[in-house]
Amino acid sequence: MHRRITTPGALAAASLLLAVPASAASHSPGAPGVGDPYYPAYGNGGYDVSHYDLRLKYQPAEDRLEGTATLLARTTQDLSRFNLDFLLDVSEVRVNGARAVFATSGEHELEITPSKPLAKDASVTVVVRYSGVPSSKRAYGFTSWLRTPDGGVAAGEPESAWWWFPSNDHPLDKATYDVSVQVPDGSQAISNGTLQSTGSRAGWTRYSWRSDKPQATYLATLAVGRFDITTATTDGGIPVVNAYSRDLGGTDGAARAGVERTGEIADWLTDYFGPYPYNALGGYVPNTTTGYALETQTRPFYSPRQFAAGSNTSVVVHELAHQWYGDLVSVSQWKDIWINEGFARYAQWLWSEHEGEGTAQEIADYVYASRPADDPFWTVRPGDPGPENQFHLAVYDRGALALQALRNRIGDEDFFAVLEGWPRRYAHGNASVADFRGYAERVSGKRLTALFDTWLFQPSKPGAPAARDASIAAPAPGARAAVEQPRSWKKIAATNGVHDHGHAE
């Protein structure tokens, strides 16, 4: 017989363990990132947001923003603590109505500890009160908040939310939005979706916008300034709201001549990509000094420089194509950027064909022939370009070239069935390059691994045999390339760097 000797300290420790529910002991902090290999700290683990309600007040003269953000979410694990991505100054956080402890860490992390641990698969309401001057905030040495002479703009990729609302900032966590912004009379607030109401009181006007379809955080936008606003309706019945800064100067006419064709172009794209997926449409051109454009959902952002050389419908085609490829179906990880940019660029090639300025085949032949094998362009792999090359020209041009190679390999009937079917297959969700290859193989009944590897993943120019196999014009051995530049090329090239990360140092 063995006697077990237990000390008083051990008894106390055992009693304490018994006093803690087994479920609480299993609670742990949510990860401070979703595990994206390009941006490990972006997004957060442990929960999924379904809706953002943002009630804001913005003073353009001071670039001062005050806000109350209400997030509706569901936990995906037993949580003791969780993070939001955010940069402005927080004064209060409540979780399910009770005050929560909060602290900042890293470059852009807001750590929240609720008063009680949260069980897995529970509905959670998070309220964050905050204020600050967005243009004064930096993370990783840059800002995505764009200051303008009459206000400010939030538009950047892969991040812009940190400067104006707390979020789970990764495309994997889409949500619906209500954005209500109070601005001084005479200014307007532009955001995504449909304008629900406006109202003025005591020198301030409130604009309330709603996006009722899932939207990635980087696709949410806010622009405050003095705008001229136009409205229309597409042939498909979608309301169009466009906005132009009142001080665009000499680019005003060219910007309007391009952006005012938004409805026409969106209707044209439905022939290739299927029905337009949202209940709102438009674009806006604030007076920024940046050079990029962005597919902010339902209402793309365009910089004036996109129209510096005159009207350019090609950039409008690019950003509207993203409403299907990038917005409706978003990347699973940022390395899958080709399924955004390669397709938006290819839509520009199709528009060139539509306008009689060069077929997609002619443009593909030109891209292939005009760059020699030792051009660094070919070292970038569009299927996984790396974070430093995420918006490299090769992701666009070589990415679209890969689509022409696919089109020639599987034939027009299957190719256009893939273009239209893909957004429907993954609507309001996320997908990868591998998912797209698998989908194209199912539709076409052909093995495409080698083709995708050659055109998307090899850090070298596909050789002449591979080009001929994909029906891409390749000069005979020893011959010089002599492919005529398509008439649309300068317009397409004018949109190079169309996203260019959107960072101001």
C-alpha positions as CSV (number, residue, x, y, z in Angstrom):
1,M,0.0,0.0,0.0
2,H,1.4,3.4,-1.0
3,R,0.4,6.6,0.8
4,R,0.2,9.8,-1.3
5,I,1.6,12.8,0.6
6,T,0.1,16.1,-0.5
7,T,1.4,19.4,0.8
8,P,-0.9,22.4,1.7
9,G,0.5,24.4,-1.2
10,A,-0.3,21.7,-3.7
11,L,-3.8,21.5,-2.2
12,A,-4.3,25.2,-2.8
13,A,-3.0,25.0,-6.4
14,A,-5.4,22.1,-7.0
15,S,-8.3,24.0,-5.6
16,L,-7.5,26.9,-7.8
17,L,-7.4,24.8,-10.9
18,L,-10.7,23.3,-10.0
19,A,-12.2,26.8,-9.6
20,V,-11.3,27.6,-13.2
21,P,-13.8,26.2,-15.7
22,A,-12.2,23.8,-18.2
23,S,-13.6,25.9,-21.1
24,A,-11.9,29.1,-19.8
25,A,-8.5,27.3,-19.5
26,S,-8.7,26.5,-23.2
27,H,-9.0,30.2,-24.3
28,S,-6.0,31.7,-26.0
29,P,-5.2,34.9,-27.9
30,G,-6.1,35.2,-31.6
31,A,-3.2,35.3,-34.0
32,P,-1.9,38.8,-34.8
33,G,-2.0,37.9,-38.6
34,V,-3.8,35.5,-40.9
35,G,-0.6,33.9,-42.0
36,D,-0.3,35.5,-45.4
37,P,3.3,34.8,-46.6
38,Y,3.7,38.2,-48.2
39,Y,2.3,40.2,-45.2
40,P,2.4,38.0,-42.1
41,A,1.1,40.8,-39.7
42,Y,-1.9,41.7,-41.9
43,G,-5.3,40.6,-40.7
44,N,-5.9,38.7,-37.5
45,G,-7.0,35.3,-36.3
46,G,-9.8,34.1,-34.0
47,Y,-12.8,35.8,-35.5
48,D,-14.6,36.7,-38.7
49,V,-16.3,40.1,-39.2
50,S,-19.7,40.2,-40.9
51,H,-20.5,43.9,-40.8
52,Y,-18.8,47.3,-40.1
53,D,-20.8,50.3,-39.0
54,L,-18.7,53.4,-39.2
55,R,-20.0,56.7,-37.8
56,L,-17.5,59.4,-38.6
57,K,-16.9,63.1,-38.4
58,Y,-14.1,64.7,-40.5
59,Q,-12.7,68.2,-40.5
60,P,-10.9,68.8,-43.8
61,A,-9.0,71.9,-42.8
62,E,-7.3,70.1,-39.9
63,D,-7.4,66.6,-41.4
64,R,-9.0,65.4,-38.2
65,L,-11.1,62.3,-38.0
66,E,-13.3,61.2,-35.1
67,G,-15.1,57.9,-35.3
68,T,-17.1,55.2,-33.6
69,A,-16.7,51.8,-35.3
70,T,-19.1,49.0,-34.5
71,L,-18.0,45.5,-35.7
72,L,-20.3,42.5,-35.8
73,A,-18.3,39.3,-35.7
74,R,-18.2,35.6,-34.9
75,T,-15.4,33.9,-33.1
76,T,-13.6,31.0,-34.7
77,Q,-11.9,29.9,-31.6
78,D,-12.1,30.2,-27.8
79,L,-10.6,33.7,-27.4
80,S,-8.9,35.3,-24.4
81,R,-7.7,38.3,-26.5
82,F,-7.9,39.4,-30.2
83,N,-6.3,42.1,-32.4
84,L,-7.6,44.7,-34.8
85,D,-5.5,46.5,-37.4
86,F,-5.5,50.2,-36.7
87,L,-3.4,53.3,-36.3
88,L,-5.5,56.2,-34.9
89,D,-5.8,57.0,-31.2
90,V,-8.3,54.9,-29.4
91,S,-10.2,56.2,-26.3
92,E,-12.5,53.3,-25.6
93,V,-13.3,49.8,-26.6
94,R,-16.3,47.7,-25.6
95,V,-16.9,44.1,-26.3
96,N,-20.5,42.9,-26.0
97,G,-21.3,46.1,-24.1
98,A,-18.6,45.8,-21.4
99,R,-15.4,47.9,-21.3
100,A,-12.4,46.1,-22.6
101,V,-8.7,46.6,-21.9
102,F,-6.7,47.6,-25.0
103,A,-3.1,48.3,-26.0
104,T,-1.1,48.8,-29.1
105,S,1.8,46.7,-30.4
106,G,3.9,46.3,-33.5
107,E,3.3,48.6,-36.4
108,H,-0.5,48.6,-36.6
109,E,-1.9,46.2,-34.0
110,L,-4.7,47.1,-31.5
111,E,-4.8,44.4,-28.9
112,I,-8.2,43.9,-27.1
113,T,-8.8,41.9,-24.0
114,P,-12.5,41.5,-23.3
115,S,-13.8,41.5,-19.7
116,K,-14.8,37.9,-20.1
117,P,-13.2,35.3,-22.5
118,L,-15.1,34.6,-25.6
119,A,-16.3,31.1,-26.6
120,K,-15.9,29.7,-30.0
121,D,-18.7,30.3,-32.5
122,A,-20.2,33.2,-30.5
123,S,-21.6,36.4,-31.9
124,V,-19.5,39.4,-30.8
125,T,-20.1,43.1,-31.0
126,V,-17.0,45.3,-30.7
127,V,-17.3,49.1,-30.4
128,V,-14.2,51.3,-30.8
129,R,-14.1,55.0,-30.2
130,Y,-11.2,56.9,-31.8
131,S,-9.8,60.1,-33.2
132,G,-6.7,61.4,-34.8
133,V,-5.0,63.0,-37.9
134,P,-4.7,60.3,-40.5
135,S,-1.9,62.0,-42.4
136,S,0.3,62.1,-39.3
137,K,0.3,58.3,-39.0
138,R,2.9,56.0,-40.6
139,A,3.4,52.2,-40.6
140,Y,6.4,50.5,-42.1
141,G,7.5,54.0,-43.2
142,F,4.5,54.9,-45.4
143,T,0.9,56.2,-45.3
144,S,-2.0,55.1,-47.5
145,W,-4.0,58.2,-46.5
146,L,-4.0,60.8,-49.3
147,R,-4.2,64.4,-48.3
148,T,-5.9,66.7,-50.8
149,P,-6.3,70.6,-50.9
150,D,-9.9,70.2,-49.8
151,G,-9.8,67.0,-47.7
152,G,-8.5,63.5,-47.7
153,V,-8.8,60.1,-49.4
154,A,-8.5,56.6,-48.1
155,A,-7.6,54.4,-51.1
156,G,-4.6,52.0,-51.2
157,E,-3.6,48.4,-51.8
158,P,-3.0,46.1,-50.0
159,E,-3.8,48.4,-47.1
160,S,-5.7,51.6,-46.4
161,A,-8.2,50.7,-43.6
162,W,-5.7,51.3,-40.8
163,W,-5.9,55.0,-41.3
164,W,-9.6,55.4,-40.9
165,F,-11.3,52.4,-39.3
166,P,-10.2,49.4,-37.1
167,S,-10.6,46.1,-39.0
168,N,-9.5,42.6,-39.7
169,D,-7.4,43.8,-42.7
170,H,-7.1,40.9,-45.1
171,P,-9.2,40.0,-48.2
172,L,-10.1,36.6,-46.5
173,D,-12.4,38.5,-44.1
174,K,-15.1,40.3,-46.2
175,A,-18.0,42.1,-44.7
176,T,-20.9,44.5,-45.4
177,Y,-20.6,48.2,-44.6
178,D,-22.5,51.2,-43.4
179,V,-20.4,54.3,-43.6
180,S,-21.9,57.6,-42.2
181,V,-19.7,60.7,-42.4
182,Q,-20.3,64.2,-41.1
183,V,-18.5,66.9,-42.9
184,P,-18.7,70.7,-43.0
185,D,-21.4,72.1,-45.2
186,G,-20.0,72.6,-48.7
187,S,-17.9,69.4,-48.6
188,Q,-19.1,66.0,-49.6
189,A,-18.2,62.5,-48.4
190,I,-17.9,59.8,-51.1
191,S,-17.8,56.1,-50.2
192,N,-18.8,52.7,-51.6
193,G,-22.3,51.4,-52.5
194,T,-25.5,53.4,-52.5
195,L,-26.2,56.8,-50.8
196,Q,-28.9,56.1,-48.2
197,S,-29.4,59.6,-46.9
198,T,-28.1,63.1,-46.4
199,G,-28.9,65.6,-43.8
200,S,-27.6,69.0,-42.6
201,R,-27.6,70.6,-39.2
202,A,-25.6,73.4,-37.5
203,G,-23.2,73.8,-40.3
204,W,-22.5,70.1,-40.9
205,T,-23.8,67.6,-43.5
206,R,-24.0,63.9,-42.9
207,Y,-23.7,61.4,-45.9
208,S,-24.7,57.8,-45.2
209,W,-23.5,55.1,-47.6
210,R,-24.2,51.4,-47.6
211,S,-22.4,48.4,-49.2
212,D,-24.7,45.4,-48.9
213,K,-22.5,42.8,-50.5
214,P,-19.3,41.4,-48.9
215,Q,-16.4,43.7,-49.4
216,A,-12.7,43.3,-48.6
217,T,-11.2,45.9,-46.2
218,Y,-8.8,47.4,-48.8
219,L,-11.7,47.9,-51.2
220,A,-13.5,50.2,-48.7
221,T,-12.9,53.9,-49.6
222,L,-13.6,57.3,-48.2
223,A,-13.1,60.6,-50.0
224,V,-14.0,64.0,-48.5
225,G,-13.7,67.2,-50.5
226,R,-15.6,69.5,-52.8
227,F,-16.9,67.5,-55.7
228,D,-19.1,67.9,-58.7
229,I,-21.3,64.8,-58.7
230,T,-23.1,63.3,-61.7
231,T,-25.7,60.5,-61.8
232,A,-26.9,58.1,-64.5
233,T,-28.3,54.6,-64.9
234,T,-26.8,51.8,-67.0
235,D,-28.7,49.9,-69.6
236,G,-28.8,47.1,-67.1
237,G,-30.5,49.4,-64.5
238,I,-27.6,50.0,-62.2
239,P,-27.4,53.5,-60.7
240,V,-24.1,55.3,-61.5
241,V,-22.6,58.0,-59.2
242,N,-19.4,59.7,-60.3
243,A,-17.6,62.5,-58.5
244,Y,-14.9,64.9,-59.7
245,S,-12.9,67.3,-57.6
246,R,-13.8,70.9,-58.4
247,D,-10.2,71.9,-58.8
248,L,-9.0,69.3,-61.3
249,G,-8.0,72.1,-63.6
250,G,-6.9,71.1,-67.1
251,T,-7.5,67.4,-66.6
252,D,-11.2,67.8,-65.7
253,G,-12.5,67.3,-69.2
254,A,-10.4,64.3,-70.0
255,A,-11.3,62.7,-66.6
256,R,-15.0,63.1,-67.3
257,A,-14.7,61.9,-70.9
258,G,-13.3,58.6,-69.5
259,V,-15.2,58.1,-66.2
260,E,-18.5,59.1,-67.6
261,R,-18.4,56.0,-69.8
262,T,-18.5,53.8,-66.7
263,G,-22.0,52.5,-67.3
264,E,-21.3,51.7,-71.0
265,I,-18.1,49.8,-70.2
266,A,-19.7,47.9,-67.3
267,D,-22.5,46.8,-69.5
268,W,-20.0,45.7,-72.1
269,L,-18.0,43.7,-69.6
270,T,-21.1,41.7,-68.6
271,D,-20.8,39.9,-72.0
272,Y,-17.6,38.4,-70.8
273,F,-17.9,38.2,-67.0
274,G,-21.6,37.7,-66.4
275,P,-24.1,40.0,-64.7
276,Y,-22.7,43.0,-62.8
277,P,-22.5,41.8,-59.2
278,Y,-23.5,44.9,-57.2
279,N,-26.3,47.4,-56.9
280,A,-24.2,50.5,-57.4
281,L,-21.5,51.8,-59.8
282,G,-19.4,54.8,-60.5
283,G,-16.0,56.3,-60.0
284,Y,-14.3,59.3,-58.4
285,V,-11.4,61.6,-59.3
286,P,-10.1,63.6,-56.3
287,N,-7.3,66.2,-56.6
288,T,-4.4,63.9,-55.5
289,T,-0.8,64.0,-56.7
290,T,-0.6,60.2,-56.8
291,G,-0.5,58.3,-60.1
292,Y,-2.4,55.2,-59.5
293,A,-6.0,54.0,-59.7
294,L,-7.8,51.4,-57.5
295,E,-10.8,49.1,-57.9
296,T,-12.5,50.3,-54.7
297,Q,-15.7,48.3,-54.7
298,T,-18.6,49.8,-56.8
299,R,-16.8,53.1,-57.0
300,P,-13.2,53.0,-58.3
301,F,-10.6,55.7,-57.4
302,Y,-8.8,57.4,-60.2
303,S,-5.9,59.9,-59.9
304,P,-5.9,62.9,-62.2
305,R,-2.6,61.7,-63.7
306,Q,-4.5,58.8,-65.3
307,F,-6.0,61.4,-67.6
308,A,-3.0,63.8,-68.0
309,A,-2.5,62.8,-71.6
310,G,-6.3,62.9,-72.4
311,S,-9.3,60.7,-71.9
312,N,-8.4,57.0,-71.3
313,T,-11.2,54.5,-71.2
314,S,-8.6,51.7,-70.9
315,V,-8.0,52.5,-67.3
316,V,-11.7,52.6,-66.6
317,V,-12.0,49.1,-68.3
318,H,-9.2,47.9,-66.0
319,E,-10.8,49.0,-62.7
320,L,-14.3,47.9,-63.7
321,A,-13.0,44.5,-64.7
322,H,-11.8,44.2,-61.1
323,Q,-15.3,44.4,-59.9
324,W,-15.5,40.8,-60.9
325,Y,-11.9,39.8,-60.8
326,G,-10.5,41.0,-57.5
327,D,-13.7,42.3,-55.8
328,L,-16.4,39.7,-56.4
329,V,-13.7,37.0,-56.3
330,S,-10.7,38.1,-54.1
331,V,-7.3,36.6,-53.6
332,S,-6.9,33.8,-50.9
333,Q,-3.4,35.2,-50.3
334,W,-1.6,38.2,-51.8
335,K,0.6,35.9,-53.8
336,D,-2.5,35.1,-55.9
337,I,-2.5,38.7,-57.3
338,W,-2.5,37.4,-60.9
339,I,-6.1,36.5,-60.7
340,N,-6.8,40.2,-60.1
341,E,-4.3,42.0,-62.3
342,G,-3.7,39.6,-65.2
343,F,-7.5,39.5,-65.9
344,A,-8.0,43.3,-65.5
345,R,-5.2,43.8,-68.0
346,Y,-6.6,41.2,-70.4
347,A,-10.0,43.1,-70.2
348,Q,-8.0,46.1,-71.6
349,W,-6.8,43.9,-74.5
350,L,-10.4,42.8,-75.2
351,W,-11.5,46.5,-75.1
352,S,-8.8,47.2,-77.7
353,E,-10.3,44.5,-79.8
354,H,-13.8,46.0,-79.3
355,E,-12.5,49.4,-80.3
356,G,-10.7,48.1,-83.4
357,E,-7.3,49.1,-82.2
358,G,-5.6,45.7,-82.0
359,T,-6.7,42.2,-81.2
360,A,-5.8,40.4,-78.0
361,Q,-3.7,38.1,-80.1
362,E,-1.8,41.0,-81.7
363,I,-1.1,42.5,-78.3
364,A,0.1,39.2,-76.9
365,D,2.4,38.7,-79.9
366,Y,3.8,42.2,-79.4
367,V,4.4,41.7,-75.6
368,Y,6.2,38.5,-76.3
369,A,8.3,39.8,-79.2
370,S,9.2,43.2,-77.9
371,R,11.0,42.0,-74.8
372,P,14.3,40.1,-75.3
373,A,15.0,37.0,-73.2
374,D,17.5,38.9,-71.0
375,D,14.9,41.6,-70.0
376,P,14.4,41.4,-66.2
377,F,10.7,41.6,-67.0
378,W,10.8,37.8,-67.6
379,T,12.4,37.0,-64.2
380,V,9.1,38.1,-62.4
381,R,6.7,35.1,-61.9
382,P,3.1,36.4,-62.2
383,G,1.8,33.3,-60.4
384,D,3.9,34.2,-57.3
385,P,5.8,37.4,-57.9
386,G,6.9,38.1,-54.3
387,P,5.8,41.1,-52.2
388,E,8.4,43.3,-53.8
389,N,7.0,42.6,-57.2
390,Q,3.3,42.3,-56.4
391,F,2.4,45.2,-58.7
392,H,5.3,44.7,-61.2
393,L,4.5,45.3,-64.8
394,A,5.1,41.6,-65.5
395,V,2.1,40.7,-63.3
396,Y,0.0,42.7,-65.7
397,D,1.5,42.2,-69.2
398,R,3.0,38.7,-68.7
399,G,-0.1,37.8,-66.7
400,A,-2.4,38.8,-69.6
401,L,-0.1,37.0,-72.0
402,A,-0.6,33.8,-70.0
403,L,-4.3,34.2,-70.5
404,Q,-3.9,34.5,-74.3
405,A,-1.8,31.3,-74.2
406,L,-4.6,29.6,-72.2
407,R,-7.2,30.9,-74.7
408,N,-5.3,29.5,-77.6
409,R,-4.7,26.2,-75.8
410,I,-8.4,25.5,-74.9
411,G,-10.2,27.4,-77.6
412,D,-12.5,30.4,-77.5
413,E,-15.6,28.5,-76.4
414,D,-14.1,27.0,-73.3
415,F,-12.0,30.1,-72.6
416,F,-14.9,32.5,-72.5
417,A,-16.9,29.9,-70.5
418,V,-14.1,30.0,-67.9
419,L,-14.1,33.9,-67.9
420,E,-17.8,34.0,-67.2
421,G,-18.1,31.0,-65.0
422,W,-15.2,31.7,-62.6
423,P,-16.8,34.8,-60.9
424,R,-20.0,32.9,-60.5
425,R,-18.2,29.9,-59.0
426,Y,-16.4,31.8,-56.3
427,A,-18.8,34.8,-55.9
428,H,-18.2,36.9,-52.8
429,G,-15.4,34.6,-51.8
430,N,-11.7,34.0,-52.2
431,A,-9.7,31.8,-54.5
432,S,-6.1,31.0,-55.6
433,V,-4.1,30.6,-58.8
434,A,-4.3,26.9,-58.2
435,D,-8.1,27.1,-57.9
436,F,-8.3,28.9,-61.2
437,R,-6.1,26.3,-63.0
438,G,-8.3,23.5,-61.6
439,Y,-11.4,25.3,-62.7
440,A,-10.0,25.8,-66.2
441,E,-9.1,22.2,-66.4
442,R,-12.6,21.1,-65.4
443,V,-14.2,23.3,-67.9
444,S,-11.9,22.5,-70.8
445,G,-11.1,18.8,-70.0
446,K,-7.4,19.5,-70.6
447,R,-4.4,19.2,-68.4
448,L,-2.9,22.7,-68.0
449,T,-0.2,22.3,-65.4
450,A,2.7,22.6,-67.9
451,L,1.1,25.7,-69.5
452,F,0.6,27.5,-66.2
453,D,4.1,26.6,-65.1
454,T,5.6,27.9,-68.3
455,W,3.8,31.2,-68.5
456,L,3.2,32.0,-64.8
457,F,5.9,30.4,-62.7
458,Q,9.1,30.1,-64.6
459,P,11.6,33.1,-64.0
460,S,12.5,33.2,-67.7
461,K,11.0,34.0,-71.0
462,P,9.1,31.0,-72.5
463,G,11.1,29.7,-75.4
464,A,10.1,29.7,-79.0
465,P,8.8,26.1,-78.9
466,A,6.5,27.0,-75.9
467,A,5.3,30.2,-77.7
468,R,4.5,28.3,-80.9
469,D,2.7,25.6,-78.9
470,A,0.6,28.4,-77.4
471,S,0.1,30.1,-80.8
472,I,2.1,33.1,-79.6
473,A,4.1,34.6,-82.5
474,A,7.7,33.7,-82.1
475,P,10.4,34.6,-84.6
476,A,12.1,31.8,-86.4
477,P,15.6,30.9,-85.1
478,G,18.1,33.6,-86.2
479,A,15.4,36.0,-87.3
480,R,14.7,39.4,-85.7
481,A,11.4,40.1,-84.1
482,A,9.3,42.3,-86.3
483,V,5.8,42.6,-84.7
484,E,3.9,45.9,-85.3
485,Q,2.9,47.8,-82.2
486,P,-0.9,47.7,-81.8
487,R,-2.6,51.1,-82.0
488,S,-4.0,50.7,-78.5
489,W,-0.6,50.0,-77.0
490,K,0.1,53.6,-75.9
491,K,-3.3,53.9,-74.1
492,I,-2.7,50.5,-72.4
493,A,0.9,51.5,-71.5
494,A,-0.4,54.7,-70.0
495,T,-2.0,52.7,-67.3
496,N,1.2,51.0,-66.3
497,G,1.7,51.3,-62.6
498,V,-2.0,51.6,-62.3
499,H,-1.9,50.4,-58.7
500,D,1.8,50.9,-57.8
501,H,1.0,50.0,-54.2
502,G,-0.4,53.4,-53.4
503,H,2.1,54.3,-50.7
504,A,3.3,57.8,-49.8
505,E,6.6,57.8,-48.0
